[in-house]
Amino acid sequence: MDSTIDWQLYRSFLAVLREGSLSAAARALGQAQPTLGRHIDALEAALGIPLFTRSQGGLLPTDAARALRPHAEAMSSHAAALERMASSQGDAPRGVVRITSSEVVGVEVLPPMLAELRRRHPAVTIELALSNRAQDLLQREADIAVRMLAPQQAQLIARPVGAIEIGLFAAPAYLAEHGEPASVDDLNKHSLIGFDQPSAFQREAAKRMSGMAREKFALRSDSDLAQLALLRAGAGLGFCQLPLARRDGLRRILPEHYALRLDTWISMHEDLRHNRACKAVFDALVEGMQHYAGHRPPDRPKSG
């Protein structure tokens, strides 16, 4: 096996894996299809193994290709991190910073903070990766994470920003039509909004909250944004972060029975502590999320 394989060959390999065909991978990378084909042939020759089989539906990865995928993805993450680090050098904050957060936080909470951040630091470019899957900061899939989960890795810098409360809510229009439940048993008369395929966290939360099993939900979705949209539209009762519910004028239902407080953290890899752009973004997110969670930071001392 050739030990000096060009990274570009792995990049093309990963694109074909993700897109399923040479033509789609070529469009994704902005390259010519014959070039991608030569890259795959060259990589197979260098590794001494077949990576794809041809079919009418496109290219099907072999077992060897599937085994190589996580390593190629790690290479891609590190290459992107290297580019972001290189772009951030200089005296003033500049360059690309990749933030990961849940869908709801990324869509509903972070935009005003990022708008203010860009006003302060226009040379900083933000990449926002929204996923309920916790992306790996150690593998540099992202630079900074906003998560309702305490980081466990010692190599991460982490700041707690307070606990965000989650409760059961309904839109006023829904309650005007269907009435307000006075007890947990009354929920059987109402439309509940919830998950479809539960995560480990949701299964654990359901154990502590009676009446919140999957079969009880009249409207099911694994998208938190879809659930929030249904709640706002008056489709039923659903869970929401307290600050968002207050902002939207939603009314809380049975708070003595349905309440979760989730500690929230901002994290980044310790290697980025001297990166001016990452530090500026990290500090802005800590300040913004503390304010959002209701734990405002102390006033800063006046200079001079």
Salt bridges, closest charged atoms under 4 A:
ASP41 OD1 - ARG54 NH2 3.91
ASP63 OD1 - ARG66 NH2 2.48
GLU73 OE2 - ARG69 NE 2.98
GLU108 OE1 - ARG232 NH2 2.83
GLU108 OE1 - ARG247 NH2 2.60
GLU116 OE1 - ARG119 NE 3.09
GLU116 OE2 - ARG120 NE 3.37
GLU127 OE1 - ARG98 NH1 3.03
GLU141 OE1 - ARG133 NH1 3.56
ASP143 OD2 - ARG84 NE 2.64
ASP143 OD1 - ARG140 NH2 3.65
GLU165 OE2 - ARG252 NH2 2.91
GLU165 OE1 - ARG261 NH1 3.45
GLU177 OE1 - HIS178 NE2 3.83
GLU180 OE1 - ARG251 NH2 2.74
ASP186 OD1 - LYS189 NZ 3.69
ASP196 OD1 - ARG214 NH2 2.62
GLU204 OE1 - LYS207 NZ 3.73
ASP248 OD2 - ARG232 NE 2.56
ASP248 OD1 - ARG247 NE 3.61
GLU256 OE2 - HIS257 NE2 3.92
ASP271 OD2 - HIS269 ND1 3.58
ASP283 OD2 - LYS279 NZ 2.92
GLU287 OE1 - ARG120 NH2 3.86
GLU287 OE1 - ARG300 NH2 3.13
